[in-house]
């Protein structure tokens, strides 16, 4: 699946401003997508044609677990592509977050057979 979004101009939310596992400031708005794995296996969340010199977005995957968006529910992270092993029936929060105060448009793809 491909999603298009924008973390600026009211398109994002400010729920997470840092992640224990990743050094850096993520005080910019983020967009959060909820996805429940229908089967177990490798999954990849990737930005499509990222331009970090224009808008520096990173991608994060959190386990929804207790229903709250907590940075402690960390599963995976990367600058442009976060790969992880999904567990069937588990709901994940797929996050596109701007580094520091970066915000803007993006396109991302979830690949369930990378």
C-alpha positions in Angstrom: 0.0 0.0 0.0 1.1 3.6 -0.7 0.0 6.5 1.4 0.6 10.2 0.8 0.6 12.7 3.6 1.9 16.0 4.9 3.2 16.6 8.4 2.9 20.4 8.1 -0.1 22.8 8.1 -2.2 20.8 10.5 -1.6 17.5 8.7 0.4 16.1 11.5 0.1 15.6 15.2 2.5 16.2 18.1 2.5 13.0 20.2 6.1 11.9 20.2 9.0 14.2 20.4 11.7 11.6 21.0 12.5 7.9 21.0 14.7 6.3 23.6 16.4 4.0 21.0 17.2 6.9 18.6 19.3 9.9 19.4 17.8 13.2 18.1 15.1 15.7 18.3 11.7 14.8 16.8 9.7 17.8 18.0 8.2 18.2 14.5 4.7 16.9 13.8 4.3 13.3 12.8 1.7 11.3 10.8 0.6 8.0 12.3 -1.0 5.1 10.4 -2.4 2.0 12.2 -1.8 -1.3 10.5 -2.7 -4.9 11.7 -0.6 -7.7 10.3 -2.7 -10.4 8.8 0.3 -12.8 8.7 3.8 -13.1 10.2 6.9 -12.3 8.2 9.2 -9.5 7.0 7.7 -6.1 6.4 9.2 -2.8 5.2 8.0 0.7 5.6 9.8 3.0 3.2 9.6 6.6 2.1 9.2 6.9 -1.7 11.8 9.2 -3.3 12.8 11.0 -0.1 14.5 14.4 -0.3 16.1 14.9 3.1 17.7 18.1 2.0 14.2 19.6 1.6 12.3 17.8 4.3 14.1 15.4 6.7 11.5 12.8 7.6 12.4 9.5 9.3 10.2 6.4 9.6 9.4 4.6 12.9 7.4 1.5 13.7 5.8 1.1 17.2 3.9 -1.9 18.6 0.5 -0.4 19.5 0.3 -3.0 22.4 -1.5 -1.2 25.1 -3.3 1.2 22.8 -1.1 4.2 23.5 1.5 5.8 21.3 4.5 5.5 23.5 8.1 5.8 22.3 8.8 2.8 24.5 6.8 0.5 22.2 9.7 0.8 19.6 10.0 -1.9 16.9 12.1 -0.4 14.1 13.5 2.9 12.8 15.5 4.2 9.9 16.1 7.4 7.9 14.1 6.2 4.9 13.3 2.5 5.3 12.3 0.6 8.5 12.3 -3.2 8.2 10.9 -5.5 10.8 9.3 -8.9 11.4 5.6 -8.6 11.8 3.6 -10.9 14.0 0.1 -11.9 12.8 -2.7 -10.2 14.7 -0.4 -7.4 16.1 -1.3 -3.8 15.4 1.6 -1.5 14.6 1.8 2.3 14.4 3.6 3.3 11.3 5.0 6.8 11.8 6.5 9.4 9.5 8.2 12.0 11.8 10.2 15.1 10.9 13.6 15.5 12.4 13.9 18.7 14.6 11.3 21.0 13.2 11.1 19.6 9.6 7.6 19.2 8.3 6.1 18.7 4.8 4.8 16.3 2.2 5.8 12.7 1.8 4.8 9.4 0.2 5.4 6.1 1.9 4.9 2.5 1.0 4.3 -0.6 3.2 5.7 -3.7 1.5 4.6 -7.0 3.1 6.9 -9.1 0.9 10.2 -7.2 0.6 
